[in-house]
Amino acid sequence: MNRKKRGAYITWGIMVINIVYFLFLDLTGSSKDAGYMLEHGAMYVPYVLDGEIYRLLTSIFMHFGISHLVNNMLVLFILGGYLEPELGRIKYILLYFGSGCGANLVSIGYAVMLETYLGIPMNTVSAGASGAIFGVSGGLLYVILVNKGRLNNFDTRRIVTMILMSLYLGFQSVETDNLAHIAGVIIGFLLGIFLYWKPQRPQSAGVRQF
């Protein structure tokens, strides 16, 4: 099957779940209330270490406010639309959620280290699809590199610029988990190596005279 003809249905599905869950949270409480978000699946390191592993996943579908949601969904719409048709649905799911959960695990490890060695308490409630989306950007970077620096109208310079600009904007906010963003890019790139195989072009038929 021609990969270019596959639709980005998983990307659309993920976006719909994010939007629906956001509306539910805002209609029943407030997506900007850390305590309310914590009650509904946001990530909190002490709870995860206490066995609530599901928060690694549920937090990926949660956002603090409409601007947080819109910004993430716009980027996912653009990048996912390029990567999903190349990877295929199952591999795309593995990369997306592997990057998101992996980025959360890196963030947890860093929080534990800060408390252990510097005495900084692990009292931050976090949520957002950014780690997973940065994973998509890392995976897309690998796919573009394998395809000689270009994928349709997307090239290496464009994806690298998007990644660097997104990281830069994250560093402008003290509320952003920048380590999770960086981890997402790296994990997504590594997963791309394992999950993506460049399609082989069919060889042109030779001509023989008898």
Salt bridges, closest charged atoms under 4 A:
GLU52 OE1 - ARG55 NE 2.56
GLU86 OE2 - LYS4 NZ 2.90
ASP155 OD2 - ARG150 NH2 3.42
